[in-house]
Each structure stands twice: as structure tokens, then as C-alpha cells.
Amino acid sequence: MKYKSCENCAFASVKDKPMPPLHQPSRHVEWLALHNSYEQAERFSLLIKLTAVLLTAGLSLLGAHTYLTCLLVSTLWLQDAIWKTFQSRTEQRLLIIEKMAATDENANPAFYSEWLRNRPSFAKLILAYFGNAVRPTIAYPYPVLIALAIIMACIN
């Protein structure tokens, strides 16, 4: 079989045969866009964590009140949880697209309509934020930073 490159990507498809499901233009473009968004969300989460570390160090060096440090770190912790909740929605759609590709299903992009159809109530959304906040990969380093701020205040 002779392979040629897909017009929109570096993936190969077999000449004179339809493109595999993941390589159908709308699904492929949606997958790439969502994958990039997922990776960007991961980078922003790390940036939020780095900001919390630098903020804790800076406020400790400046002798800021412990309550202020803990409040700001807690705010960044919650912001990170909200961000990761958004990222999990992207992950859910990516998994759906990959499942469709594996089962050769045809479907159009539907990220926002799926979110709207499955949108949780306000209370469930808040619970999802707090549920994500206690996941170890999200919680770290915030409790450590809060404990460090309290220990630094006790030492001084």
C-alpha cells in the first residue's frame, strides 16, 4: 500500500481509502484544538502553583500577616481547582472523540453542546471544584505552603 500525508496533519492515510475516523477533518481539528487546550491548562495550573510558592516566600520575607498569606494561598488553591475542573471537561470530550475513532463512529464537534447537556447544578459544580481541590495532584503544594506560613509566623 502506498501512503500519503493527510492534508491537515502529519498522519498518514492509505491512498484511495477513506481517512481513519480520527482523521476526519472536523474530528481531527476538534481533537487537536482540545488537546492543545488541555496541555495549556496543565501549564497554567503549574503557573498557579509557582505563583503560590513565590507569593508565600515573598510574603514571609516581607513579614506579612499569616492570615493574609493563608488567605491568598487558599484563593490560588481554589483557582487551581476551578482550572483543573475546566480541564477535566476537555479531557472528557477528548476521550469521547478517541472512543468514536476506535469504534469508527461519525460525529460532529460537540464540546459545548455536550457540556450544556451535562452541565451540573450550581451546588454540584461547587462540589466538583472542592472535590478537585482535594485531589493530591491539585492539592500539592498548597497545604504545605499554608503550614509553612504558620510555622514561619510561630518562629518569628
C-alpha positions as CSV (number, residue, x, y, z in Angstrom):
1,M,0.0,0.0,0.0
2,K,1.2,3.5,-0.8
3,Y,0.7,6.1,1.9
4,K,0.3,9.8,1.5
5,S,0.1,12.5,4.1
6,C,-3.2,13.9,5.3
7,E,-3.7,17.5,4.1
8,N,-4.1,18.9,7.6
9,C,-1.6,16.9,9.6
10,A,1.4,14.7,9.6
11,F,-0.6,11.5,9.9
12,A,-0.6,9.1,7.0
13,S,-3.7,7.7,5.3
14,V,-4.0,4.9,2.7
15,K,-4.4,6.2,-0.8
16,D,-7.9,5.8,-2.3
17,K,-9.4,4.8,1.1
18,P,-11.3,7.0,3.4
19,M,-9.4,8.6,6.2
20,P,-9.5,6.8,9.6
21,P,-12.1,8.2,11.9
22,L,-9.8,10.4,14.0
23,H,-8.5,11.9,10.7
24,Q,-11.9,13.1,9.5
25,P,-11.4,16.8,9.2
26,S,-13.9,18.1,11.9
27,R,-13.0,15.4,14.4
28,H,-9.2,15.8,13.8
29,V,-9.4,19.6,14.2
30,E,-11.5,19.3,17.3
31,W,-9.2,16.7,18.8
32,L,-6.1,18.9,18.1
33,A,-7.7,22.0,19.5
34,L,-8.9,20.3,22.6
35,H,-5.6,18.6,23.1
36,N,-3.8,21.9,22.9
37,S,-6.3,23.4,25.3
38,Y,-5.7,20.5,27.7
39,E,-1.9,20.9,27.7
40,Q,-2.3,24.7,28.0
41,A,-4.5,24.2,31.1
42,E,-1.8,22.0,32.6
43,R,0.8,24.7,32.1
44,F,-1.5,27.3,33.7
45,S,-2.0,25.1,36.6
46,L,1.7,24.8,37.2
47,L,2.0,28.6,36.8
48,I,-0.7,29.0,39.6
49,K,1.3,26.6,41.8
50,L,4.5,28.5,41.1
51,T,2.8,31.8,41.9
52,A,1.6,30.4,45.2
53,V,5.2,29.3,46.1
54,L,6.6,32.7,45.2
55,L,3.8,34.5,47.0
56,T,4.4,32.5,50.2
57,A,8.1,33.1,50.0
58,G,7.7,36.8,49.3
59,L,5.1,37.5,51.9
60,S,7.1,35.5,54.5
61,L,10.2,37.6,53.7
62,L,8.2,40.8,54.0
63,G,6.7,39.7,57.3
64,A,3.2,39.8,56.1
65,H,0.4,38.6,58.4
66,T,0.0,34.8,58.4
67,Y,-3.8,35.2,57.8
68,L,-3.1,37.2,54.6
69,T,-0.6,34.6,53.3
70,C,-3.0,31.7,54.1
71,L,-5.9,33.5,52.5
72,L,-4.0,34.2,49.3
73,V,-2.6,30.7,49.0
74,S,-6.1,29.3,49.7
75,T,-7.5,31.5,46.9
76,L,-4.9,30.3,44.5
77,W,-5.6,26.7,45.6
78,L,-9.3,27.1,44.7
79,Q,-8.4,28.9,41.5
80,D,-6.3,25.9,40.5
81,A,-9.1,23.5,41.4
82,I,-11.5,25.5,39.2
83,W,-9.0,25.5,36.4
84,K,-8.5,21.7,36.7
85,T,-12.3,21.2,36.7
86,F,-12.4,23.0,33.4
87,Q,-9.5,20.9,32.1
88,S,-11.4,17.7,33.1
89,R,-14.3,18.8,30.8
90,T,-11.8,19.0,28.0
91,E,-10.5,15.6,28.9
92,Q,-14.0,14.0,28.9
93,R,-14.5,15.3,25.3
94,L,-11.1,14.1,24.2
95,L,-11.9,10.6,25.5
96,I,-15.3,10.6,23.6
97,I,-13.5,11.6,20.4
98,E,-10.9,8.9,20.8
99,K,-13.7,6.3,21.6
100,M,-15.5,7.4,18.4
101,A,-12.3,7.0,16.4
102,A,-11.8,3.5,17.9
103,T,-15.4,2.4,17.1
104,D,-15.5,4.2,13.7
105,E,-18.4,6.4,14.7
106,N,-19.1,9.5,12.8
107,A,-19.8,12.6,14.9
108,N,-19.5,16.3,14.6
109,P,-17.7,18.6,17.1
110,A,-19.9,19.0,20.1
111,F,-17.8,20.2,23.1
112,Y,-20.1,23.0,24.2
113,S,-23.4,21.3,23.5
114,E,-22.2,18.2,25.4
115,W,-21.2,20.5,28.3
116,L,-24.5,22.2,28.3
117,R,-26.4,19.0,28.1
118,N,-24.5,17.5,31.1
119,R,-24.0,20.8,33.0
120,P,-24.3,20.2,36.7
121,S,-26.3,22.4,39.0
122,F,-24.6,25.2,40.9
123,A,-24.2,23.1,44.0
124,K,-22.8,20.2,42.1
125,L,-20.4,22.5,40.3
126,I,-19.1,23.9,43.6
127,L,-18.8,20.3,44.9
128,A,-16.8,19.5,41.8
129,Y,-14.4,22.4,42.4
130,F,-13.9,21.3,46.1
131,G,-13.6,17.7,45.0
132,N,-10.9,18.6,42.6
133,A,-9.2,20.8,45.2
134,V,-8.5,17.8,47.5
135,R,-7.1,15.6,44.7
136,P,-3.4,15.1,45.6
137,T,-2.1,16.3,42.3
138,I,-4.0,19.6,42.7
139,A,-3.7,20.0,46.5
140,Y,0.1,19.8,46.4
141,P,1.8,22.3,47.4
142,Y,-0.9,24.4,48.9
143,P,-1.3,22.7,52.4
144,V,2.5,22.6,52.6
145,L,2.6,26.4,51.9
146,I,-0.1,27.1,54.4
147,A,1.7,25.1,57.1
148,L,5.0,26.7,56.2
149,A,3.4,30.2,56.6
150,I,2.0,29.2,60.0
151,I,5.4,27.7,61.1
152,M,7.2,30.9,59.9
153,A,4.8,33.0,61.9
154,C,5.3,30.9,65.1
155,I,9.1,31.2,64.7
156,N,9.0,35.0,64.3
